[in-house]
Amino acid sequence: MPGMNAAVGSRRLTVRMLATLVALVVLTGTLAVGIWAMAWALCRAMEIRPPALWATVVTALVFVTVATLDYRRDREQGAERTPVEPGDRVHRIATRIARQFDLPVPRLVIAERPAPVAMAVGHRSGDPELVVSRGTLDALDDDELEAVIAHEFAHLANRDAWVMRVAATPVMIADGITDRLRVHSPRDLITGVMKLFALTTEWSGRIVVAIFGRERERAADRAAARVTGSPAALASALATLDASVAETPDRDLRSVAGESTMSIVALDDPTEPLMLGPDGERRPVLWPVRKRFRVWTRSHPPTAERIERLQAMAADQS
């Protein structure tokens, strides 16, 4: 039965997302406890009283500082984008989709870039932003563009930009601790244990966050297909954009590398070999492991898998 198949798929998706969410909560709690314990030990050694209170303050300040710096970086990245004029093709489609989701029309901007970018950003309910690149507009017809914009509205409705930033907080903090210890800390047993703790948190966090992000992409695909009533249009758009990524010059992809996680399709290929040097002849240390880690931490499900799921939804509708 088509309806039952869709319901089962939706339940499985929900269960996977809940499971990864629980893993993220545990990971964040573990990191917070680790930071608190290190701050507590330092306060005890320096005879700062009460050590528990000051350790709590330090832990909170670390999390708040990282979140603030990350938010400011997002706002700075948006400065180069051009607002969409009312009546524009993107504006007309976004207005129609906004009504479907019962959401206000976000700030619409066009990035004058050939890379096929489409993403929804924004941390507060009052300032969401939907970004579509010129490369995306040139590659898609109206039905495909509508499906892509619906996908991004699903992210807005679920506050995915904010959720993913929060989910990535333990990774960013662990990365910052690792860098600080690498540069400024002496070589001793305590420092070594702290580095190992931070690295373990960072690596495991990247894998869990990537799993969480892939599930949210699948959820946005399903929502867009339901709202537009055309899973085939989104499948076609994904195939077109994925092909556009392969045809985009490397220098243009490098310029949007920071947007790959939030864009509708990944702007890099995690299965490609890692290379060093201008001629690409040297492989980094532990290259097979690092290559596998890139696959584990890929930000999007494989496009072929997403298309297959959408085609199954289309078959259920027929």
PLY file of the C-alpha trace (Angstrom):
ply
format ascii 1.0
element vertex 318
property float x
property float y
property float z
element edge 317
property int vertex1
property int vertex2
end_header
0.00 0.00 0.00
1.55 3.34 -1.04
0.32 5.25 2.01
1.68 2.61 4.37
5.07 2.58 2.64
5.34 6.34 3.00
4.36 6.18 6.66
6.92 3.47 7.41
9.63 5.50 5.67
8.66 8.59 7.64
8.78 6.70 10.96
12.20 5.26 10.18
13.48 8.72 9.30
12.10 10.10 12.58
13.69 7.31 14.60
17.09 7.85 12.96
16.93 11.59 13.62
15.96 11.05 17.26
18.79 8.55 17.72
21.40 10.93 16.33
19.93 13.77 18.39
20.37 11.70 21.55
23.97 10.98 20.52
24.60 14.71 20.05
23.14 15.52 23.46
25.38 12.88 25.07
28.41 14.18 23.17
27.71 17.79 24.17
27.20 16.77 27.78
30.44 14.81 27.78
32.35 17.79 26.38
30.76 20.16 28.89
31.69 17.84 31.76
35.24 17.56 30.43
35.65 21.35 30.18
34.10 21.78 33.63
36.44 19.19 35.16
39.53 20.81 33.65
38.40 24.27 34.79
37.64 22.90 38.27
41.08 21.32 38.56
42.71 24.55 37.44
40.72 26.59 39.95
41.69 24.16 42.71
45.35 24.37 41.78
45.20 28.18 41.77
43.13 28.21 44.99
40.25 30.08 43.33
37.14 29.58 45.45
34.54 28.24 45.08
36.06 26.11 42.29
32.75 24.51 41.26
31.10 27.89 40.65
33.98 29.29 38.63
34.27 26.08 36.62
30.60 26.41 35.71
31.12 30.04 34.66
34.12 29.11 32.48
32.20 26.28 30.80
29.27 28.57 30.00
31.58 31.29 28.67
33.32 28.83 26.34
30.03 27.73 24.78
28.64 31.29 24.50
31.87 32.65 22.98
32.03 29.96 20.28
28.35 30.42 19.39
28.77 34.22 19.16
31.84 34.05 16.93
30.13 31.53 14.66
27.02 33.72 14.35
29.09 36.79 13.43
30.94 34.82 10.79
27.62 33.84 9.18
26.49 37.44 9.05
29.76 38.52 7.43
29.42 35.83 4.74
26.04 37.22 3.72
27.36 40.71 2.94
28.18 39.94 -0.71
24.69 38.83 -1.71
22.22 40.84 -3.80
18.58 41.10 -2.65
15.88 39.73 -4.98
13.46 42.31 -6.36
9.67 41.82 -5.95
8.19 40.22 -9.06
11.42 38.37 -9.83
11.17 34.68 -10.75
12.60 33.63 -7.39
10.31 36.01 -5.51
7.18 34.70 -7.23
8.02 31.08 -6.53
9.12 31.75 -2.94
5.91 33.66 -2.21
3.83 30.72 -3.44
5.84 28.18 -1.44
5.75 30.35 1.69
1.97 30.14 1.67
2.19 26.36 1.43
4.41 26.21 4.52
2.47 28.96 6.30
5.70 30.94 6.72
6.60 34.56 5.96
8.76 35.10 2.88
12.37 35.25 4.08
14.97 37.66 2.79
15.71 36.43 -0.74
19.17 36.96 -2.21
21.04 35.91 -5.32
24.72 35.03 -5.17
26.44 35.91 -8.44
28.36 32.66 -8.60
28.44 29.86 -11.16
28.48 27.15 -8.49
25.01 25.60 -7.97
24.22 26.89 -4.47
20.80 26.99 -2.77
20.55 27.26 1.00
18.52 28.64 3.90
20.38 30.40 6.71
19.50 32.44 9.76
19.50 31.84 13.49
16.63 34.01 14.69
13.00 33.83 13.63
13.19 37.45 12.45
16.10 37.21 10.01
16.00 34.02 7.89
17.63 34.24 4.48
17.24 32.08 1.38
20.21 32.16 -0.97
20.15 30.99 -4.59
23.18 31.29 -6.84
23.14 32.39 -10.45
24.43 28.96 -11.40
21.35 27.34 -9.84
18.96 29.73 -11.60
20.59 29.09 -14.96
20.53 25.31 -14.53
16.91 24.75 -13.45
13.50 25.20 -15.05
10.61 26.64 -13.03
9.31 23.31 -11.70
12.78 22.25 -10.58
13.47 25.64 -9.00
10.15 25.45 -7.14
11.13 22.05 -5.74
14.54 23.37 -4.65
13.00 26.42 -2.96
10.46 24.15 -1.24
13.36 22.05 0.06
14.94 25.17 1.54
11.63 26.29 3.06
11.47 22.90 4.78
14.82 23.73 6.38
13.45 27.10 7.48
10.31 25.52 8.92
12.44 23.08 10.92
14.97 25.80 11.91
17.68 23.52 10.56
20.34 26.24 10.25
20.04 26.97 13.95
19.74 23.30 14.91
22.86 22.33 12.95
24.87 25.18 14.46
23.89 24.06 17.95
24.66 20.45 17.05
28.11 21.43 15.78
28.99 23.41 18.92
30.86 20.57 20.67
32.86 19.96 17.51
33.84 23.63 17.21
34.80 23.85 20.88
36.83 20.64 20.74
38.58 21.87 17.60
39.43 25.17 19.30
40.80 23.36 22.36
42.93 21.10 20.17
44.41 24.04 18.26
45.12 25.96 21.46
46.83 23.01 23.11
48.85 22.27 20.00
50.30 25.78 19.88
50.56 26.93 23.48
50.75 23.89 25.76
53.83 22.04 27.05
54.36 18.37 26.34
53.28 16.47 29.44
50.88 13.71 30.43
48.03 16.04 31.41
48.25 17.95 28.14
48.39 14.71 26.21
45.23 13.44 27.91
43.47 16.75 27.22
44.47 16.61 23.55
43.26 13.02 23.24
39.93 13.95 24.87
39.45 16.94 22.57
40.42 15.03 19.42
38.14 12.11 20.28
35.26 14.50 20.90
35.93 16.37 17.67
36.19 13.30 15.43
33.24 11.46 16.91
31.27 14.72 16.90
31.89 15.31 13.21
30.58 11.84 12.39
27.44 12.25 14.52
26.75 15.78 13.23
27.13 14.52 9.66
24.64 11.72 10.29
22.23 14.24 11.81
22.66 16.58 8.85
22.04 13.83 6.31
18.80 12.87 8.05
17.64 16.49 7.98
18.36 16.62 4.24
16.22 13.52 3.74
13.45 15.09 5.82
13.61 18.29 3.75
13.40 16.24 0.54
10.25 14.52 1.77
8.65 17.78 2.87
9.42 19.49 -0.45
8.00 16.57 -2.41
4.80 16.62 -0.36
4.31 20.39 -0.61
4.94 20.63 -4.35
3.21 17.34 -5.10
6.05 16.50 -7.47
8.86 14.29 -6.13
10.00 13.89 -9.74
10.70 17.63 -10.05
13.01 17.58 -7.02
14.70 14.40 -8.26
15.33 16.09 -11.60
16.66 19.22 -9.88
19.07 17.21 -7.73
20.39 15.35 -10.77
20.86 18.62 -12.67
22.60 20.39 -9.79
24.84 17.42 -9.07
25.90 17.39 -12.72
26.52 21.15 -12.51
28.84 20.64 -9.54
30.90 18.19 -11.60
31.15 20.75 -14.41
32.00 23.74 -12.20
35.69 24.73 -12.20
37.59 23.82 -9.02
38.40 27.48 -8.29
34.70 28.34 -8.21
33.92 25.39 -5.93
36.72 26.41 -3.58
35.15 29.87 -3.26
31.94 28.32 -1.86
33.53 25.50 0.11
32.23 26.97 3.37
28.65 26.79 2.08
28.74 23.13 1.07
27.20 21.87 4.30
24.15 24.15 4.00
23.61 23.94 0.24
21.02 21.62 -1.28
23.73 19.43 -2.83
27.27 18.90 -1.60
29.81 21.06 -3.42
32.59 18.53 -3.03
33.00 14.80 -3.50
34.09 12.98 -0.32
35.04 9.91 -2.34
37.73 11.83 -4.27
41.29 11.12 -3.12
42.99 13.66 -0.86
46.05 15.20 -2.50
48.92 17.42 -1.42
51.08 19.61 -3.59
50.32 21.45 -6.84
50.72 18.33 -8.96
48.55 16.10 -6.79
51.25 13.44 -6.64
51.64 13.10 -2.86
49.20 11.41 -0.52
48.82 12.65 3.07
49.81 10.49 6.03
47.15 7.82 6.71
45.46 8.69 3.43
43.07 5.66 3.37
41.87 6.47 6.89
41.39 10.15 6.11
39.58 9.28 2.90
37.21 6.98 4.79
36.68 9.68 7.43
35.62 12.10 4.70
32.97 9.63 3.57
31.72 9.16 7.13
31.47 12.93 7.60
29.82 13.77 4.29
27.21 16.48 4.79
24.60 15.11 2.36
23.29 11.66 1.47
24.55 10.46 -1.92
22.52 12.21 -4.61
21.74 8.89 -6.28
20.16 7.66 -3.04
18.08 10.85 -2.68
16.86 10.54 -6.27
15.94 6.89 -5.73
13.88 7.80 -2.64
12.07 10.56 -4.53
11.37 8.28 -7.45
9.86 5.77 -5.02
7.63 8.52 -3.64
6.56 9.40 -7.19
5.75 5.75 -7.88
3.64 5.61 -4.72
1.64 8.62 -5.95
0.85 7.02 -9.30
0 1
1 2
2 3
3 4
4 5
5 6
6 7
7 8
8 9
9 10
10 11
11 12
12 13
13 14
14 15
15 16
16 17
17 18
18 19
19 20
20 21
21 22
22 23
23 24
24 25
25 26
26 27
27 28
28 29
29 30
30 31
31 32
32 33
33 34
34 35
35 36
36 37
37 38
38 39
39 40
40 41
41 42
42 43
43 44
44 45
45 46
46 47
47 48
48 49
49 50
50 51
51 52
52 53
53 54
54 55
55 56
56 57
57 58
58 59
59 60
60 61
61 62
62 63
63 64
64 65
65 66
66 67
67 68
68 69
69 70
70 71
71 72
72 73
73 74
74 75
75 76
76 77
77 78
78 79
79 80
80 81
81 82
82 83
83 84
84 85
85 86
86 87
87 88
88 89
89 90
90 91
91 92
92 93
93 94
94 95
95 96
96 97
97 98
98 99
99 100
100 101
101 102
102 103
103 104
104 105
105 106
106 107
107 108
108 109
109 110
110 111
111 112
112 113
113 114
114 115
115 116
116 117
117 118
118 119
119 120
120 121
121 122
122 123
123 124
124 125
125 126
126 127
127 128
128 129
129 130
130 131
131 132
132 133
133 134
134 135
135 136
136 137
137 138
138 139
139 140
140 141
141 142
142 143
143 144
144 145
145 146
146 147
147 148
148 149
149 150
150 151
151 152
152 153
153 154
154 155
155 156
156 157
157 158
158 159
159 160
160 161
161 162
162 163
163 164
164 165
165 166
166 167
167 168
168 169
169 170
170 171
171 172
172 173
173 174
174 175
175 176
176 177
177 178
178 179
179 180
180 181
181 182
182 183
183 184
184 185
185 186
186 187
187 188
188 189
189 190
190 191
191 192
192 193
193 194
194 195
195 196
196 197
197 198
198 199
199 200
200 201
201 202
202 203
203 204
204 205
205 206
206 207
207 208
208 209
209 210
210 211
211 212
212 213
213 214
214 215
215 216
216 217
217 218
218 219
219 220
220 221
221 222
222 223
223 224
224 225
225 226
226 227
227 228
228 229
229 230
230 231
231 232
232 233
233 234
234 235
235 236
236 237
237 238
238 239
239 240
240 241
241 242
242 243
243 244
244 245
245 246
246 247
247 248
248 249
249 250
250 251
251 252
252 253
253 254
254 255
255 256
256 257
257 258
258 259
259 260
260 261
261 262
262 263
263 264
264 265
265 266
266 267
267 268
268 269
269 270
270 271
271 272
272 273
273 274
274 275
275 276
276 277
277 278
278 279
279 280
280 281
281 282
282 283
283 284
284 285
285 286
286 287
287 288
288 289
289 290
290 291
291 292
292 293
293 294
294 295
295 296
296 297
297 298
298 299
299 300
300 301
301 302
302 303
303 304
304 305
305 306
306 307
307 308
308 309
309 310
310 311
311 312
312 313
313 314
314 315
315 316
316 317
